[in-house]
Amino acid sequence: MTDTTLYIKNMVCDRCVMAVDGALRQLSLRPVSVELGKAVVGGDVTAQQRERLRQSLRQLGFELLD
C-alpha cells in the first residue's frame, strides 16, 4: 500500500499541524506525518474523501492544493 501526500496552504504553526491532523482523523484518514504545508496519509485517498477533506480544511482556514 502506498502513502498519499497532500499539500495544504496556510499552515503556519504547530496549532495548524494539530488542526490538520485532527481533520484527517475525523475523516478516517490515517495520518503518517503532518508538517507545515504537507500531510502524508496511509493508503489512497478517494475523490470523495478528498472533497470532504477540502471542505473540512476550508472551515479551518486552510486550502487543499491539487
Secondary structure, DSSP 8 states (H G I E B T S, - for coil): --EEEEEEET--SHHHHHHHHHHHHHTT-EEEEEETTEEEEES---HHHHHHHHHHHHHTT-EEE-
